């Protein structure tokens, strides 16, 4: 799930179809868990970056045009996982043109990833002041509030985001994650089941909802993924999501070792633009900090 932009197109024939997840009783033992070939920079991306570099070297650009080019190059750097360079571009873009809600939004995501929650709240507030209909900023602020432990405020933002599209499974999932930590597993599952019953539940994301509801096992979820065609990019995206949300479940159950392994798997496909990849690293850092 991206936070506001679409992932790049990369096509490889997946090797994960031969991978297996073996479950024994109530415990799981993994032998070659499903994986995709990690996504790689495309020729088009490299050419586009070079073209932007050439344009930025010109002396006849207006501040607005230069700001737009820095923003576009920042997005390219971000999609390639070059986040320090991306952040430099976004900051440069804002210095030239300070009224850009999308730039504040992505900087807020960066602040959240780094655990700088107060700065993230301010960035998302700036986005919404400039564009009060920016639904991704409300979603991203809700996630930042969740990680900051401010569950009531997080719930307000994520509930508002869910109400804008009740058929989006990811909106249900993030609302569920907040309610689970805030109100407990039983109430959160009841609310999740009710919301699913009132939605048009079709598409991949609803398998993740069913996993949280106990209607789909971990083995079934990953076996379905491992057998879904030859589009490596799609496989990488779905595995990123599946491993992240499985890790969240194990972490809630107190199985941090398995959660750590799953967060690492969520990052293994290089799906840098997905929320699940971004916050897998945050989760790993938080778990490492808590360990003795």
N, C-alpha and C positions, 0 to 999 in steps of 0.2 A: 504494500500500500504506500503510494507516494504521498508526500505532504502537500505538494501542489503542482508538480511537473511530472511529465511522463518519462518512463525509463527509456534508455536507448535500445535500439534493435540490434541484437547479436544472435547469430544462428549457429549452433553446433548440434551435431547428433549426440544425444545424451548417452552416457555410459551407465547411468543409475538404474536402468531397467534390470540389470543383473544384481543389484544390491538387495540385501535382505535385512529385515529387522526381525529378530527372533525373540518372542516373548515366552517366558516359562512361568506359569503360575501367576503370582502377583508381582513378580520381579521381571525386569527386562534385561536381556543381554544382547548387545548389538554386535553384529558381524557385518562390516561394510554397510553402514547406514546409507540410504539413498542420498546421492549427491549429484550436482550438475557440474559441468565444466565451468570454472569461474569466468564471469564475463570479462571481456577484454576491450580496451579502447578500439574504436573503429577508425578506419581511414577517414571517413567523413568527419568525425570528431577532431582528429588531428589537423585536417585541412582547415576546418572552421576555426580552430584555435589560432593557427598560423595567420589566417586572414584577419582575425580580430587584432592580433599583434601588429600587423601591417597598418591597419586603420588607425590604431591608437598612436602610431608613430607620426601621424600627420599633424601639422601645425594649424590647420584651418578648421578644426572641429569646434562646434559650439559646446558649451558646458553640458547642455542636455544630451547632445549626441555622444559625447565622451562618457557621460554617466551611464547611458544605455549600453554602450559597448563594455564598460567595466562590469555592469550587471550581467550581461550575456556571457562574458568570459568567466565570471564567478560561477554561473550556473554550469558551464562546461567543466570547470575545475571541480566543482562539487560532484558532478555526475561521474567523475573519474576518481573520486576519493581523495582529491588534493585539497583538503579542506582549509589548511592554513593559507594557501594561495587564494582560494575562493573567498575567505574572510577578508583578506587584503583588498580584493576587488570590490566586494560589497561595501566596505568602509569607504573606499575611494569614490564609489558611485554616490554614496550618501553625502560625502563632503562636497560634491559638485551639484547634487540635486537632492535636498533633504526631505522632500515630500513624496517618498516612494513606499507605499505600504508593503509591497512584496519584499522589498529589501529588509525592512524591519522584521517581517515575518520570518524569513530564513535566518536572520541573525538571532532571533529569539530561539529558533530550533538549535542553533549552535550553542547558545548560552545554556540551554537545557541539557544538551549532551555533555557539557563540561561541568554540570552541577551548579551553575551560577543562576540560581532560580530567580532572585530578585531582579537581576538584569534581564532575564527572559520575560518576566511579567511586564517590565517596563517596555520592552521591545514590542510585545504583542499588544499592549495598550496603545502604543504609538500607531501600530497598524490599524487598529480598530477606530482610533480617532480620525485617521485619514480616510478610512473606508469601513464604515460600520456594518457593511454587508459582507465583509471578508470572512467567510465561514471557516476557512482553514486556520485563520488566526485564532478564532474562538476554540477550535479543536486543539490546536497546538498549545494554547494557553492552558486549556483544561489538562492536557498531559503534563505540562510543566508543574501545574498546581498539584497534580497527583504525585509526581515524584518529589515535590516539596512537602508532602504530607498534609496538604490543605484540602482534605477530601470534600468538605462541603462546597467550597468554591469550585473545585474541579468538577464536582457533580453538576453544578449549575451550568458550567460551560458545555460539558459533554452532553447533558440532557438537551440543551438548546440545539447543539449540533445534530443530535439524533433526531429531534423533532423536525428538522429540515428535510430529512430523508429517512423514513422509518424502514425502508427496504434495503438499506446498506448494512451488511453484516458487521463490518468493522466498527461502525458507530455503536452497534449493540455491544460488541466485545469490549471496547474501551470503557463504556459505561458500566458494564459488568465488572471489569477489573477494579474500578473505583469503588463500586458498591460492595464488592467482596471484601476489600481491605477495610472499608468504612463500617459496613453493617453486618458482615459475616457471610459465610458461604451459602447458608440456607436461603436467606432473603435475596441474595444476589441471583442465585439460580432460579428462584421463583420468578423474579422480575425478568430475567433473560428468557425463560420459557414463555412467559406471557407476551413479551415483545416479538419473539419469533412467531408465535401463533397468529399475531396480527399483521405479519409482514408477508410479502410475496417472496418466499424463500426459495430462490433459484440461483444457481451459480456456485463457484468454488468456495467462496468465503463462508457459506453456510455450513460447510463441513467442519470448519473450525468452531462454529457455534455448537454444532452437534457434539463435537469432542468435549467441550466444556459442560454440556448437558449430560454427558455420559452415554449418549446414543451411538457414538462412534469411538472405537478403541484406537489407541495409538498405532497399533499394528495395522488396522484397517485403513487409517488415515494415510500412513506412509506407503503402504502397498498400492493404494489407489494412485498416489502421486507418482510412484516409480513406474507405473504402467501407462502413463498418460502421454502417448505420442512421442514425437521426435523433435519438438521445439525446445531447445536447451534454455533459451531465455525465459520462456514461460515456466519451465521446471525450476530454474534458479530462483525466480520470483516466489513461486509457491512454496518451495522448500524453505526459503528465508522466513516466510510468514509462519509456516507450520512449526519449524523448530523454535522460533521465538515464542509462540503462544504455548507450545508444549513446555518450554523452559519456565514460563510464568506459572504454569500449573505446578510443576515440580518444586519450584521455589516456594510457592505458597504452602505446599505440603511439608516443607522443611528439608527437602532433598536437594541441598545446594550443590553437591558434587555433580549430580545429573543435570541440574539446571546450568551449571557452568559449561558442561560439555555441549549442551544444546544451544546455548547462546553463541558458542564458538562456531557450531555448525551453521547457525543462522547467518553468520558473517562470511562463511566460506565461499559463497557464490559471487561476492563482490557486487551485490545489488545495492549500491551506495545510496541511491535516492529513496529507498524504502524506509519508512518510519521504523520498521522492525529491525533493519540493519543498524540504523542510527542509535536506537535505544538498547540494542543488544550490548554494545560497547559500554554504555552507561551502566547497565545492569552488572556487567562483569566488574567494572570498577567499584561499584557499590558493594558487591559481594566480597571482593578482595579486601576492601577497607574493613569490613566487619569481621574478617577472619583473624584469629589470634596470631 
